[in-house]
Amino acid sequence: MSQQTHPPRWAAALLQWLVDDALHTPRGDFEEYFHEIAREGGVPRARWWYRAQVVRMVPGRLVAKLIWNLLMLKNHLLLAYRNLRKNKVAAAINVFGLSFAIGCTLVAYLYVQSMINNEASHENGDTIFLVQQQVREQGEQKEVGYTPIPMGPTLAAEFPQVVGAVRLKNGGGTVVQDGNEFHESIRFVDPGFLQMFTFPLQYGDPEQALTQPNTVVLSEGAAAKYFGEENPLGQTLLLKLAEAEAVPFTVTGVAAAYNPRTSLWFSVLLPFEHRPSPSDTDWSETTTATFIQVSSPRSLADVSTQMAPYVQLQNEAAGEEAPVVEQFTFGNLYELARHSDEVESTIAGHIPWAPVITLSVMALFLLVLSCVNYMNIALAAATRRLKEIGIRKVVGSNRGQLVVQFLTENVVLCVFALGVGFGVAYLFLVPAFTDIAGGAVNLWDTPLVALAVFLGCLLVGVGLFSGAYPALYISSFQPISILSNTQKLGRRNVFMQSLLTVQFVLAFITMIVCLGLVFNAQDEQSRDWGYNQAHTLVMQLPNPAMYDVMRNEVAQLPNITAVSGAQEHIGRSHTWIEPVIAGESMWARTFGVDAAYLETLGLRLKEGRFFDAEQVSIAADEVVINETFAQRQGWTEPLGQTLRIDSTTYAVIGVMEDFHYDGFTDDIAPVVFQLADVASHTFLALRVEAGAGTQTAEAVAAIGARLMPDETDWYFFQDTVFDGYFQETQGITDIFLFIAVLALLISCMGLFGLASQNTASRLKEVSIRKVLGATVAHVAALMNRRYALLLLLAAVLATPLSYLLLNALLDSIYVYRMGIGAGPFLLAYLLVFLTGLLTISTQLRFLALANPADLLRNE
């Protein structure tokens, strides 16, 4: 028969899908009629007849097929429900493992979303770009986030694609309120800041708030700090900028609460014109950040290709000694934090990639572990369903129908586990993690569509990964081998044993990493802080006006060896400054203190001297720095070196040893100690004799109750300032401990399932051995020794992986950490081996109670 006398291929394929059976009867009948019509009336007529018949059948057959599929789905669901009820233990084990793994994965997803999308609240972020400079300095190419002062207005004026430009300059100032002075971080911005970025105002008009000189916009917290609960609009705030006198600013706006992780956070916003050195035309002067908003993301290409004249203008203005600007680049607002490590001096916040990656990996570990456990449990439970499989195949079920049945059971279980996991995450895991992570996770902050897509993908992924292999493997059994009792499931299944080994490798890794964090936390408790934090009682006063009053009161107490005051205090507060050394600036932390502060806190002098209390007036232009400051500047002889802060030049009179002020997770930054006016002191530190701390604290509390009856929690011992850090570290350890215990439990469930299946399949062998005189202990050792070998193999495989992972984790989280010893490994081996052997020992009961007569009666 020629090619031309075949029925239309698409119609034949559609017919086969609609009505065909295993014997191809309908298709054969249609082809017979097709050839008869072709002989009598020609091939074209036959082809049109064939198409018309198939198309006419489509509506009715589709409805019938839909009804049939719905009936089959109902049948599959009913069978799945019955089988899950029949195998309650296996179902409960799988739901437990999958639900907690899904809950942990959901928490990890929410945390990652909150970390990498910290600018998501800004509605027009896809059209907002930070202008950046690519510079070459001493042969090294790098990208920096600061830009020339005139850049923003110039781009807005010369490019129609640029619909807005906003400059931002970081600075500081002093708020004068009721005779008290408070140092504040200030951001000087162009008037369009509140229009370009999404910061809804609780009070005020965002379009007018910063358009006039001497106006100020406050954050919600700053407004409450200075004006309480009242509406501050129209109120006056006195501000000292640089060395100028206090100037009144009118409050024209108060921001509503906003995402604290945004890089553009602020306490006080002032118009850009009030910044120090207010030159708008000097291309050699830079600002912290310049943002432009374009009409569409595509139009940015037109701007970026025309930046060459501004590169030349910048280099000519900066002079030969400045780094050479090679080009200007643009970073999208939504992407800034993700690329902040690649850009120096950027305003973008830093994403803590270490906990993001680690938590994601551990959640994935747990999810894979629970899926592998499901495979083992499903294969073990199939031992009791072999006859069902054999009979269904004998009566006509094909392999595809069995695969669908087993996958349906898996999907039903996974849907239930997803619901339970969501509930566990919402009720327990998210609140617990939020407490640990400081409010970083909120279930309802994530867009519902994105959350639904994630949960849907999670359900499909878990369902297919955990259920595909058991369904395909079990459905492949031949009915003759099943019904003749020659089918042996899993006794020597290398794949099942490999899965179990993988489970325990993951369990070993999580347990070793967890114990490593525990050991590191213990090491931190005994680590040197860089100064003598013991025997120091510190009072944080509500305002500087209380300083002299409280100092006079506590000076009369016994057992006090030193008294000092400060504007900022180690472990509680500091201020970022940008000192200028030889024309170049750097970021440093500064503490404003009195002359006795450094000795009172027990800081260690490396070279030079501390402040002289008898020459305070002379020492007003002197500073003490830490080792890191000197090292960053490359000073081999730092004494006598000078630096400029704002408009004042200071001389370095001393260098102290580095000390920890925030914990051990970050590098120690450059630190500058300056003498501060007593009128700004809000901290009072007392050095107390050993053994007199409690007595002195009680006396201080009594004074406070008399002078400040409304204040609470206003004094503390210096050795408690890291309590928050240690609690956070303990929180991280608790997270890993939870995951490690859960991983171990899931692994032991898989071991239990495999061991119980092995015992059930070998009961007759056990009976024969017992009849021949074997003891229960001998039989148990014979049957389960391979599981002990699997545990040993898992330990061997996990050891190098755990060492590398623990090293990487500690390096990524802690700058100052312990060395890795054998302790975490040995303890993890002990815990996992004991738990595994305890799980295996549960089968001894079945071996001991097995009656050979009952088992061999029918043989």
TARA-V707273 format. One record per residue. RES is the residue in three letters. PSI is psi as a letter, one per 20 degrees, with the letter a starting at -180 (NA if undefined). OMEGA is omega as a letter, one per 30 degrees, with the letter a starting at -180 (* if undefined). D_FIRST is the distance of its C-alpha to the first C-alpha in Angstrom with 1 decimal. Layout:
res->(RES/RES)
psi->(PSI/PSI)
omega->(OMEGA/OMEGA)
d_first->(D_FIRST/D_FIRST)
//
This chain:
res->(MET/SER/GLN/GLN/THR/HIS/PRO/PRO/ARG/TRP/ALA/ALA/ALA/LEU/LEU/GLN/TRP/LEU/VAL/ASP/ASP/ALA/LEU/HIS/THR/PRO/ARG/GLY/ASP/PHE/GLU/GLU/TYR/PHE/HIS/GLU/ILE/ALA/ARG/GLU/GLY/GLY/VAL/PRO/ARG/ALA/ARG/TRP/TRP/TYR/ARG/ALA/GLN/VAL/VAL/ARG/MET/VAL/PRO/GLY/ARG/LEU/VAL/ALA/LYS/LEU/ILE/TRP/ASN/LEU/LEU/MET/LEU/LYS/ASN/HIS/LEU/LEU/LEU/ALA/TYR/ARG/ASN/LEU/ARG/LYS/ASN/LYS/VAL/ALA/ALA/ALA/ILE/ASN/VAL/PHE/GLY/LEU/SER/PHE/ALA/ILE/GLY/CYS/THR/LEU/VAL/ALA/TYR/LEU/TYR/VAL/GLN/SER/MET/ILE/ASN/ASN/GLU/ALA/SER/HIS/GLU/ASN/GLY/ASP/THR/ILE/PHE/LEU/VAL/GLN/GLN/GLN/VAL/ARG/GLU/GLN/GLY/GLU/GLN/LYS/GLU/VAL/GLY/TYR/THR/PRO/ILE/PRO/MET/GLY/PRO/THR/LEU/ALA/ALA/GLU/PHE/PRO/GLN/VAL/VAL/GLY/ALA/VAL/ARG/LEU/LYS/ASN/GLY/GLY/GLY/THR/VAL/VAL/GLN/ASP/GLY/ASN/GLU/PHE/HIS/GLU/SER/ILE/ARG/PHE/VAL/ASP/PRO/GLY/PHE/LEU/GLN/MET/PHE/THR/PHE/PRO/LEU/GLN/TYR/GLY/ASP/PRO/GLU/GLN/ALA/LEU/THR/GLN/PRO/ASN/THR/VAL/VAL/LEU/SER/GLU/GLY/ALA/ALA/ALA/LYS/TYR/PHE/GLY/GLU/GLU/ASN/PRO/LEU/GLY/GLN/THR/LEU/LEU/LEU/LYS/LEU/ALA/GLU/ALA/GLU/ALA/VAL/PRO/PHE/THR/VAL/THR/GLY/VAL/ALA/ALA/ALA/TYR/ASN/PRO/ARG/THR/SER/LEU/TRP/PHE/SER/VAL/LEU/LEU/PRO/PHE/GLU/HIS/ARG/PRO/SER/PRO/SER/ASP/THR/ASP/TRP/SER/GLU/THR/THR/THR/ALA/THR/PHE/ILE/GLN/VAL/SER/SER/PRO/ARG/SER/LEU/ALA/ASP/VAL/SER/THR/GLN/MET/ALA/PRO/TYR/VAL/GLN/LEU/GLN/ASN/GLU/ALA/ALA/GLY/GLU/GLU/ALA/PRO/VAL/VAL/GLU/GLN/PHE/THR/PHE/GLY/ASN/LEU/TYR/GLU/LEU/ALA/ARG/HIS/SER/ASP/GLU/VAL/GLU/SER/THR/ILE/ALA/GLY/HIS/ILE/PRO/TRP/ALA/PRO/VAL/ILE/THR/LEU/SER/VAL/MET/ALA/LEU/PHE/LEU/LEU/VAL/LEU/SER/CYS/VAL/ASN/TYR/MET/ASN/ILE/ALA/LEU/ALA/ALA/ALA/THR/ARG/ARG/LEU/LYS/GLU/ILE/GLY/ILE/ARG/LYS/VAL/VAL/GLY/SER/ASN/ARG/GLY/GLN/LEU/VAL/VAL/GLN/PHE/LEU/THR/GLU/ASN/VAL/VAL/LEU/CYS/VAL/PHE/ALA/LEU/GLY/VAL/GLY/PHE/GLY/VAL/ALA/TYR/LEU/PHE/LEU/VAL/PRO/ALA/PHE/THR/ASP/ILE/ALA/GLY/GLY/ALA/VAL/ASN/LEU/TRP/ASP/THR/PRO/LEU/VAL/ALA/LEU/ALA/VAL/PHE/LEU/GLY/CYS/LEU/LEU/VAL/GLY/VAL/GLY/LEU/PHE/SER/GLY/ALA/TYR/PRO/ALA/LEU/TYR/ILE/SER/SER/PHE/GLN/PRO/ILE/SER/ILE/LEU/SER/ASN/THR/GLN/LYS/LEU/GLY/ARG/ARG/ASN/VAL/PHE/MET/GLN/SER/LEU/LEU/THR/VAL/GLN/PHE/VAL/LEU/ALA/PHE/ILE/THR/MET/ILE/VAL/CYS/LEU/GLY/LEU/VAL/PHE/ASN/ALA/GLN/ASP/GLU/GLN/SER/ARG/ASP/TRP/GLY/TYR/ASN/GLN/ALA/HIS/THR/LEU/VAL/MET/GLN/LEU/PRO/ASN/PRO/ALA/MET/TYR/ASP/VAL/MET/ARG/ASN/GLU/VAL/ALA/GLN/LEU/PRO/ASN/ILE/THR/ALA/VAL/SER/GLY/ALA/GLN/GLU/HIS/ILE/GLY/ARG/SER/HIS/THR/TRP/ILE/GLU/PRO/VAL/ILE/ALA/GLY/GLU/SER/MET/TRP/ALA/ARG/THR/PHE/GLY/VAL/ASP/ALA/ALA/TYR/LEU/GLU/THR/LEU/GLY/LEU/ARG/LEU/LYS/GLU/GLY/ARG/PHE/PHE/ASP/ALA/GLU/GLN/VAL/SER/ILE/ALA/ALA/ASP/GLU/VAL/VAL/ILE/ASN/GLU/THR/PHE/ALA/GLN/ARG/GLN/GLY/TRP/THR/GLU/PRO/LEU/GLY/GLN/THR/LEU/ARG/ILE/ASP/SER/THR/THR/TYR/ALA/VAL/ILE/GLY/VAL/MET/GLU/ASP/PHE/HIS/TYR/ASP/GLY/PHE/THR/ASP/ASP/ILE/ALA/PRO/VAL/VAL/PHE/GLN/LEU/ALA/ASP/VAL/ALA/SER/HIS/THR/PHE/LEU/ALA/LEU/ARG/VAL/GLU/ALA/GLY/ALA/GLY/THR/GLN/THR/ALA/GLU/ALA/VAL/ALA/ALA/ILE/GLY/ALA/ARG/LEU/MET/PRO/ASP/GLU/THR/ASP/TRP/TYR/PHE/PHE/GLN/ASP/THR/VAL/PHE/ASP/GLY/TYR/PHE/GLN/GLU/THR/GLN/GLY/ILE/THR/ASP/ILE/PHE/LEU/PHE/ILE/ALA/VAL/LEU/ALA/LEU/LEU/ILE/SER/CYS/MET/GLY/LEU/PHE/GLY/LEU/ALA/SER/GLN/ASN/THR/ALA/SER/ARG/LEU/LYS/GLU/VAL/SER/ILE/ARG/LYS/VAL/LEU/GLY/ALA/THR/VAL/ALA/HIS/VAL/ALA/ALA/LEU/MET/ASN/ARG/ARG/TYR/ALA/LEU/LEU/LEU/LEU/LEU/ALA/ALA/VAL/LEU/ALA/THR/PRO/LEU/SER/TYR/LEU/LEU/LEU/ASN/ALA/LEU/LEU/ASP/SER/ILE/TYR/VAL/TYR/ARG/MET/GLY/ILE/GLY/ALA/GLY/PRO/PHE/LEU/LEU/ALA/TYR/LEU/LEU/VAL/PHE/LEU/THR/GLY/LEU/LEU/THR/ILE/SER/THR/GLN/LEU/ARG/PHE/LEU/ALA/LEU/ALA/ASN/PRO/ALA/ASP/LEU/LEU/ARG/ASN/GLU)
psi->(p/r/h/h/j/q/q/p/g/h/h/g/g/g/g/h/h/g/j/q/a/h/j/k/g/g/h/g/g/h/h/g/h/g/h/g/h/h/h/h/i/q/g/g/g/h/g/g/g/g/g/g/g/g/h/h/i/g/g/g/h/g/g/g/h/g/g/g/h/h/g/h/g/g/g/g/g/g/g/g/g/g/h/h/h/h/m/g/g/g/g/g/g/g/g/g/g/h/g/h/g/g/g/h/h/g/g/g/g/g/g/g/g/h/g/i/l/i/j/h/i/o/h/k/h/i/j/p/q/p/p/q/p/o/r/p/p/l/i/p/p/r/p/q/i/q/r/q/g/i/g/g/h/g/g/h/h/i/o/h/h/o/i/q/p/p/q/p/p/q/a/r/r/p/p/o/o/l/i/q/p/p/p/q/p/q/o/p/q/q/h/j/g/i/h/g/q/n/n/q/p/h/q/r/o/h/i/i/h/j/i/q/q/k/q/q/p/q/r/g/g/h/g/h/g/h/j/b/i/q/o/j/p/i/r/p/p/p/p/p/p/c/j/r/r/p/p/p/p/p/o/j/q/p/q/r/p/r/o/i/i/q/i/k/q/q/g/p/p/q/q/h/i/j/q/q/m/m/p/i/i/o/i/i/p/r/r/g/q/p/q/q/p/r/h/q/h/h/i/h/h/h/g/h/i/k/i/g/h/h/g/g/g/g/h/h/h/h/r/h/i/q/q/p/p/h/r/p/r/p/p/q/g/i/i/g/h/h/j/h/i/i/p/q/l/q/i/p/q/p/p/n/h/g/h/g/g/g/h/g/g/h/g/g/g/h/g/h/g/h/g/h/g/g/g/g/g/g/h/g/h/i/h/j/j/g/h/g/g/g/g/h/h/h/j/i/p/r/h/g/h/h/g/g/g/h/h/g/g/g/g/g/h/h/g/g/h/g/g/g/g/g/g/g/g/g/h/g/g/g/g/g/h/g/g/g/j/l/k/i/p/p/h/j/h/p/p/h/g/h/g/g/g/g/h/g/h/g/g/g/g/g/g/g/g/h/i/g/g/g/g/h/g/h/i/i/q/p/h/h/h/g/i/j/k/i/o/o/o/i/g/k/o/h/g/g/h/g/g/h/g/g/g/h/g/h/g/g/g/h/g/g/g/g/h/g/h/g/h/h/h/h/h/h/h/j/q/p/i/i/r/n/i/q/k/p/p/p/p/o/q/h/q/h/h/i/g/h/g/h/g/h/g/h/i/i/q/r/j/p/i/q/p/r/r/q/g/q/q/p/i/h/q/r/p/p/r/m/q/p/o/l/i/q/r/q/q/q/q/q/p/o/r/r/h/i/g/g/h/g/i/k/q/p/p/g/q/b/r/a/q/o/h/i/l/g/h/h/j/h/k/q/q/p/r/r/g/h/g/h/h/h/i/k/o/h/n/h/p/i/q/q/q/p/o/d/j/p/p/q/q/p/i/q/p/r/q/q/q/p/i/i/b/j/h/q/q/p/r/p/p/p/p/q/p/q/p/h/i/i/p/i/p/o/p/p/p/q/q/p/i/j/g/g/g/g/g/h/g/g/h/g/g/h/h/g/h/m/h/i/q/q/l/j/q/r/q/h/j/j/h/j/g/g/g/h/h/g/g/h/g/g/h/h/g/h/g/g/h/g/g/g/g/g/g/g/g/h/g/g/g/g/g/g/h/h/g/g/g/h/i/k/h/h/g/g/g/g/h/h/h/j/j/q/r/g/g/g/g/g/h/g/h/j/h/h/h/h/h/g/g/g/g/g/g/g/h/h/g/h/g/g/g/g/g/g/g/g/g/h/h/h/g/p/h/o/r/r/q/p/a/i/g/h/g/g/h/g/g/g/g/g/g/g/g/g/h/h/g/h/i/h/i/h/g/h/h/h/i/p/o/h/g/h/h/j/h/j/NA)
omega->(a/l/a/a/l/l/l/a/a/l/l/l/l/l/a/a/a/a/a/l/a/a/l/a/a/a/l/l/a/l/l/l/a/a/l/l/l/a/a/a/a/a/a/l/l/a/l/l/a/l/a/l/a/a/l/a/a/a/a/a/l/l/l/a/l/l/l/l/l/l/l/l/l/l/l/a/l/l/l/l/a/a/l/l/a/a/a/a/l/l/a/l/a/l/l/a/a/a/l/l/l/l/l/l/l/l/l/l/a/a/l/l/a/a/a/a/a/l/a/a/l/a/a/a/a/l/a/a/l/l/a/a/l/a/l/a/a/l/a/l/l/l/a/a/l/a/l/a/a/a/a/l/a/l/a/a/a/a/l/l/a/a/l/l/a/l/a/l/l/l/a/l/a/l/l/a/l/l/l/a/a/l/a/l/a/l/l/a/l/a/a/a/a/l/a/a/a/l/a/a/l/l/l/a/a/a/a/a/a/a/a/l/l/l/a/l/a/l/l/a/l/l/l/a/a/a/l/a/a/l/a/a/a/l/a/l/l/a/l/l/a/a/a/l/l/a/l/l/a/l/a/l/l/a/l/l/a/a/a/a/l/l/a/l/l/l/a/l/l/l/a/a/a/l/l/a/a/l/a/a/a/a/l/l/a/l/a/a/l/l/l/l/a/a/l/a/a/a/l/a/l/l/a/a/a/a/a/l/a/l/l/l/l/a/l/a/a/l/a/a/a/l/a/l/a/l/l/l/a/l/a/a/a/a/a/a/a/a/a/l/a/a/l/l/l/l/a/l/a/l/l/a/a/l/l/a/a/a/l/a/a/l/l/l/a/l/l/a/a/l/l/l/l/l/a/a/a/l/l/a/a/l/a/a/a/a/l/a/a/a/a/l/a/a/l/l/l/a/a/l/l/l/l/l/a/l/l/l/a/l/l/l/a/l/l/l/l/l/l/l/l/l/l/l/a/a/a/a/a/l/l/a/l/l/a/a/l/l/a/a/l/a/a/l/l/l/a/l/l/l/l/l/l/a/l/l/l/l/a/a/a/a/a/a/a/a/a/a/l/a/a/a/a/a/a/a/l/a/a/l/l/a/l/l/l/l/l/a/l/a/l/a/a/a/l/a/l/l/l/l/l/l/a/l/l/l/l/a/a/a/l/l/l/a/l/l/l/l/l/l/l/l/a/a/a/a/l/l/a/l/a/a/a/l/l/l/a/l/l/a/a/l/a/a/a/a/a/a/a/l/l/l/a/l/a/a/l/l/l/a/l/l/l/a/a/l/l/a/a/l/a/a/l/l/l/l/a/a/a/l/l/l/a/a/l/l/l/l/l/l/l/a/l/a/a/a/a/l/a/l/l/l/a/a/l/l/a/a/l/l/l/a/a/a/a/a/l/a/a/a/l/l/l/a/l/a/a/l/a/a/l/l/a/a/l/l/a/a/a/l/a/l/a/l/a/a/a/l/a/l/l/a/a/l/l/l/l/l/a/a/a/a/a/a/a/l/l/a/l/a/l/l/l/l/a/l/l/a/a/a/l/l/l/a/l/l/a/l/a/l/a/a/a/a/a/l/l/l/l/l/l/l/a/l/a/a/a/a/a/a/l/l/a/l/a/l/a/a/l/a/l/a/l/l/a/l/l/l/l/l/l/l/l/l/a/l/l/a/a/l/l/l/l/l/l/l/l/l/l/l/l/a/a/a/l/l/l/l/a/a/a/a/l/l/l/a/l/l/l/l/a/l/a/l/l/a/a/l/l/l/a/a/a/a/a/l/l/l/l/l/l/l/l/l/a/a/a/a/a/l/l/a/a/a/a/l/a/a/a/l/a/a/a/l/a/a/l/l/a/l/a/a/a/a/a/a/l/l/a/a/a/a/l/l/l/l/l/l/a/a/l/l/l/l/a/l/a/a/a/l/a/a/a/a/a/a/a/a/*)
d_first->(0.0/3.8/6.8/8.2/6.6/7.9/11.5/14.4/15.2/18.9/18.7/16.5/19.1/22.0/20.9/20.7/24.2/25.6/24.7/22.7/24.4/24.2/21.8/19.3/20.0/20.1/16.9/15.1/16.9/16.0/12.3/12.8/14.9/12.7/9.9/13.0/14.6/11.7/11.9/15.7/16.6/14.0/12.0/15.4/17.1/14.6/14.9/18.7/18.9/17.3/19.7/22.6/22.2/22.2/25.1/27.0/26.8/28.2/31.9/32.2/30.1/32.0/35.3/34.2/33.0/36.3/38.4/36.6/37.1/40.7/41.3/39.8/42.0/45.0/44.3/44.0/47.2/49.0/48.0/49.0/52.3/53.0/52.1/54.3/57.1/56.7/56.9/59.8/61.2/58.0/57.2/60.8/60.7/57.5/58.7/62.0/60.5/57.8/60.1/62.9/60.5/58.9/62.4/63.5/60.4/61.1/64.7/63.6/61.2/64.0/66.4/64.1/63.4/67.1/67.8/65.3/65.4/69.2/69.0/66.4/69.0/69.4/67.2/66.7/66.3/63.1/65.1/68.3/68.7/71.6/72.8/73.1/74.5/73.1/76.2/77.2/80.4/81.8/78.4/76.5/74.0/73.9/73.2/75.9/76.0/79.2/79.3/82.0/83.9/83.0/79.2/78.3/80.2/79.2/75.5/75.9/77.8/75.7/72.1/70.8/68.0/70.7/71.7/74.2/76.1/78.2/80.4/81.7/84.7/85.7/89.4/92.1/95.2/97.8/98.0/101.6/101.8/105.1/106.8/104.1/101.7/98.1/95.9/92.5/89.3/88.7/85.8/86.6/83.7/83.1/83.2/79.4/79.0/78.7/76.3/73.9/73.9/73.4/76.8/77.6/81.4/83.2/86.0/86.1/83.8/81.5/81.5/85.3/86.3/86.7/87.4/91.1/93.4/95.0/92.3/90.7/87.6/87.8/85.3/85.7/87.4/89.8/90.7/91.6/93.6/95.8/95.9/95.0/93.2/94.6/92.6/93.6/92.6/95.6/97.4/98.8/97.9/100.1/98.3/99.7/97.5/98.4/102.2/102.7/104.7/102.9/101.3/100.4/96.7/95.5/92.7/90.0/87.1/86.2/82.7/81.0/79.7/76.8/74.6/77.1/74.5/74.1/75.3/77.2/79.5/83.0/86.4/88.1/86.7/89.0/88.4/87.4/90.6/92.8/91.4/93.8/94.0/92.5/91.4/88.2/88.1/88.6/85.4/86.9/87.4/84.4/83.4/81.6/78.4/77.1/74.2/72.4/70.0/67.4/65.6/62.2/61.1/59.2/62.4/64.1/62.4/64.4/67.6/66.9/66.2/69.6/71.9/73.2/76.4/77.4/76.9/79.4/81.8/81.7/82.4/85.3/86.9/86.6/88.3/87.7/88.5/85.8/82.2/80.0/77.5/74.2/72.2/72.0/69.1/68.1/67.2/65.6/67.8/65.2/64.6/68.3/69.1/65.9/67.0/70.8/71.1/70.0/72.7/76.4/78.9/76.2/76.9/73.7/74.2/73.1/70.2/71.2/68.0/69.3/69.4/66.3/64.2/66.0/65.6/61.9/61.4/63.3/61.5/58.1/59.6/60.5/57.1/55.3/57.8/57.2/53.4/53.8/56.3/53.8/51.2/53.9/55.1/51.6/50.7/54.0/53.7/50.3/52.2/53.2/49.6/47.8/47.8/46.6/43.6/42.9/43.1/40.9/38.2/38.6/38.3/35.0/35.9/33.6/35.0/34.2/36.2/39.1/39.0/39.2/42.1/44.1/43.5/44.7/47.8/48.4/48.0/50.4/52.9/52.5/53.0/56.1/57.2/56.7/58.9/61.5/61.3/61.8/64.8/66.3/65.9/67.5/70.3/71.2/69.5/69.7/73.4/74.3/72.5/74.0/77.5/76.8/75.1/77.6/75.6/72.6/70.0/69.5/66.5/66.5/67.0/63.4/61.1/59.5/56.0/56.3/57.7/54.8/52.2/54.0/54.2/50.6/49.5/52.0/50.5/46.9/48.0/50.2/47.7/44.9/47.1/49.0/46.3/43.1/44.1/45.7/42.7/40.1/42.4/43.5/40.0/38.8/41.0/39.6/40.9/41.9/44.1/45.6/46.5/47.8/50.1/48.8/47.6/50.3/50.1/51.9/54.4/53.4/51.1/51.9/50.2/52.4/55.5/54.5/54.3/57.7/59.1/57.8/59.5/62.8/62.5/62.3/65.1/67.3/66.6/67.6/70.6/71.9/71.4/73.2/76.1/76.3/76.9/79.4/81.3/81.2/82.6/85.4/86.1/86.3/89.0/91.3/90.4/93.2/93.0/95.0/98.1/100.3/98.7/100.9/104.1/103.2/103.3/101.9/102.5/100.1/102.3/101.1/102.7/104.9/108.0/108.1/108.2/111.9/112.8/110.7/111.8/115.4/114.8/112.8/115.2/117.8/115.7/116.6/114.3/112.7/112.9/111.1/110.0/107.7/105.6/102.4/100.2/97.0/96.9/95.0/92.2/92.5/92.3/92.2/91.6/89.3/91.1/90.1/93.1/93.3/94.3/94.9/92.9/89.8/89.1/87.7/87.2/89.7/90.9/94.5/97.0/100.2/102.9/106.7/108.6/108.7/105.0/103.7/106.4/106.1/102.4/103.0/100.9/101.4/102.9/101.5/103.8/106.2/107.6/106.8/108.4/112.2/113.4/116.7/115.3/112.6/113.6/113.4/110.1/108.2/106.3/105.4/102.2/101.1/97.6/95.4/94.2/90.7/92.1/94.0/91.1/88.7/91.3/91.9/95.6/97.4/100.7/99.9/103.5/104.7/101.3/100.8/98.1/97.9/96.9/96.9/100.0/102.0/102.2/102.7/103.9/102.4/105.3/103.4/100.1/99.2/96.8/93.4/93.1/90.3/90.5/87.0/85.7/83.9/80.4/81.2/83.1/86.7/87.2/90.1/93.1/96.2/99.2/101.5/104.7/104.2/106.8/108.1/107.4/103.6/103.8/102.0/101.8/104.9/104.5/107.1/107.5/108.8/110.6/108.6/108.9/110.0/106.6/106.6/110.2/109.6/106.5/108.4/111.1/108.7/107.0/110.4/111.2/107.8/108.3/111.6/110.5/106.9/106.5/103.1/101.4/99.3/97.6/99.6/100.7/98.9/99.4/97.9/96.1/94.0/92.5/89.4/88.8/86.0/84.4/84.8/83.4/80.3/79.9/80.3/77.7/75.2/76.1/75.7/72.2/71.2/73.1/71.1/67.8/69.0/70.1/66.9/64.8/66.8/66.5/62.7/62.5/64.7/62.6/59.6/61.7/62.9/59.4/58.3/61.5/61.4/57.8/58.8/61.9/59.9/57.3/60.1/62.6/62.2/62.8/65.8/67.1/66.8/68.6/71.3/71.8/72.3/75.0/73.3/75.1/73.5/74.4/72.8/69.5/69.5/70.0/67.3/64.7/65.5/66.6/63.2/63.7/67.0/65.3/62.7/65.6/67.2/64.0/63.6/67.3/66.7/63.7/65.3/68.6/67.7/65.4/68.2/70.7/68.6/67.8/71.4/72.7/70.4/71.1/74.9/74.8/72.8/75.0/78.5/80.2/83.0/81.7/82.4/81.1/78.6/80.1/79.1/80.3/77.1/74.9/77.2/77.7/73.9/73.3/75.9/74.6/70.9/71.6/74.0/71.7/68.7/70.9/72.2/68.7/67.8/71.0/70.0/67.9/71.0/71.8/68.7/69.3/72.9/72.2/69.3/70.5/68.9/69.5/67.4/64.5/64.5/65.2/61.5/60.6)
//
